[in-house]
Amino acid sequence: MKVVSKPVYLLSQFDKENLLYLQTHSRVPAHLLHFHDCYEIAGFISGNGIHHLNGKDMIVTKNDVFVLTPKDYHSFYNLTTNNCFFNIMFSKNLLTDKIKTLINSLKLKHLTVSSKSMQHLIALHEVFLSIKQQKDITHDNSFYQNFLELFLTIIHSSSRVKETSISSATAYDTAFTEIISYINDHFSEELTLKKVANDIGYSYTYLSKLFLKKTNVEFNTYVNSLKIEKAKSLLLKSSDSMLFVCHECGYASMTSFLRNFKTFTGLTPTAFVKKYKY
C-alpha cells in the first residue's frame, strides 16, 4: 500500500447543530487510515484509485459509491490527479427507521450507480448545500432526514454491487480494527499503547509494530489528533469554556492543549472559533 507522509484524521465535522456535514472535494490527496464517529456517504464523481476499507483494497472508479458506519476505517491512495468526489457525514441523531433500513442494505458494499443517477446525486447535493447555507432559514431534523432519505433511496434504487476487491482482510486487519474501536471509545482518557494492549489482550510489541505499519504515525500523535477533533467539535457546537474543553478532551494542562491544537489546526482555539463559528 502506498504510504502518505502526512496523516489525515476526520471525526465529526458537522454544522453548528452537530447534525450533518457535506462537501465536494476536487483533486484530494491520498488519506492515511482514518475513521469517523458518524455515518458517511462517499461517491466518486471522476478519477480512480484504491479504497482501503476495513482491511480490504478495492479499485474505485467514476460513479462508485460507499456507505460507511461509525468505526469503519478506510483510506484512499493511488488517486489520479483528476479525482473528484463528494462526501456526506451525518450524526446518528438523524437516523429514522427508513434511513436505518437503507443504510443496512447499502453499508460496506462497493456500489456503482449509472452516470444519470450520479448526476441526480450531485444535483441534489448542490441544491441541499445551497439551501443549507442560507442563514435566514431555520432547519430542523426533518429537513436533514428528508434529504438523507431521498439521497439514499436514489443510491438504493439505481446501484449494483461491484466486485473489485483486490485483497482480503487478515487477522492483522482484525486486530487493527479492535485497536481503532478501543481508541475511539477511550481517547479522551489517559491512554497509552500499553494500556490498549493490556485491555484488549494483545502484546505491547505486537500492537506497537501493527499500529506503526498501518498508520505510519506514532500512537500519541494519533490519539492527540482525535482529542483535537473532539475539541473542534465542542468549540463549534457549545459555549463551554476553554478550560472545560481542555479537560473534556483529556488534557491535564492548558499548555499541552493549546500546543497540540495549534499543531493540528494551525490556529489557536480562539482564532478557530472566530473563523468557523461566526
DAHUWO-V288167 format. One record per residue. N is the residue number from 1. OMEGA is omega in whole degrees, -180 to 180 (none if undefined). Layout:
n;omega
N;OMEGA
N;OMEGA
This chain:
n;omega
1;178
2;-179
3;179
4;-171
5;-177
6;-176
7;176
8;179
9;-177
10;172
11;-175
12;177
13;-174
14;175
15;-175
16;178
17;179
18;-176
19;-173
20;178
21;175
22;-177
23;172
24;-178
25;177
26;179
27;-179
28;177
29;179
30;179
31;168
32;179
33;177
34;176
35;178
36;174
37;-175
38;175
39;-179
40;170
41;-180
42;180
43;178
44;179
45;177
46;179
47;177
48;-179
49;-180
50;176
51;178
52;-175
53;178
54;175
55;-180
56;176
57;179
58;176
59;179
60;180
61;-179
62;177
63;177
64;-176
65;178
66;173
67;-174
68;180
69;178
70;177
71;168
72;177
73;-176
74;176
75;173
76;176
77;-175
78;-180
79;176
80;-175
81;-179
82;-178
83;176
84;178
85;177
86;169
87;-180
88;177
89;-177
90;-176
91;175
92;179
93;-179
94;-176
95;169
96;178
97;-179
98;180
99;178
100;-179
101;179
102;180
103;-179
104;-180
105;-174
106;-170
107;174
108;175
109;174
110;-174
111;172
112;180
113;178
114;179
115;179
116;179
117;177
118;177
119;178
120;179
121;180
122;-180
123;179
124;178
125;-177
126;179
127;-180
128;-180
129;179
130;179
131;-177
132;-177
133;177
134;-172
135;-177
136;179
137;178
138;-178
139;175
140;-177
141;-177
142;178
143;179
144;-177
145;178
146;177
147;-178
148;179
149;179
150;-178
151;-179
152;178
153;177
154;179
155;-177
156;-174
157;-173
158;-175
159;171
160;180
161;-177
162;-178
163;-179
164;179
165;180
166;174
167;-179
168;177
169;-180
170;176
171;177
172;-180
173;178
174;179
175;-179
176;176
177;178
178;179
179;-178
180;180
181;-180
182;-180
183;-180
184;-179
185;-170
186;-172
187;178
188;179
189;174
190;-168
191;174
192;179
193;177
194;179
195;179
196;-179
197;-179
198;-174
199;-178
200;169
201;175
202;177
203;180
204;-179
205;-180
206;-178
207;180
208;179
209;-179
210;-177
211;-180
212;180
213;-175
214;-173
215;-176
216;180
217;180
218;-178
219;-178
220;178
221;179
222;-178
223;179
224;179
225;178
226;177
227;-178
228;176
229;177
230;179
231;179
232;-180
233;180
234;-179
235;-177
236;-173
237;-177
238;176
239;180
240;180
241;179
242;-180
243;178
244;180
245;178
246;-178
247;-179
248;-180
249;173
250;178
251;-179
252;-178
253;178
254;180
255;179
256;179
257;-178
258;180
259;-179
260;179
261;180
262;180
263;-174
264;-177
265;-176
266;-178
267;169
268;177
269;180
270;179
271;179
272;179
273;-179
274;-176
275;-170
276;-176
277;-173
278;none
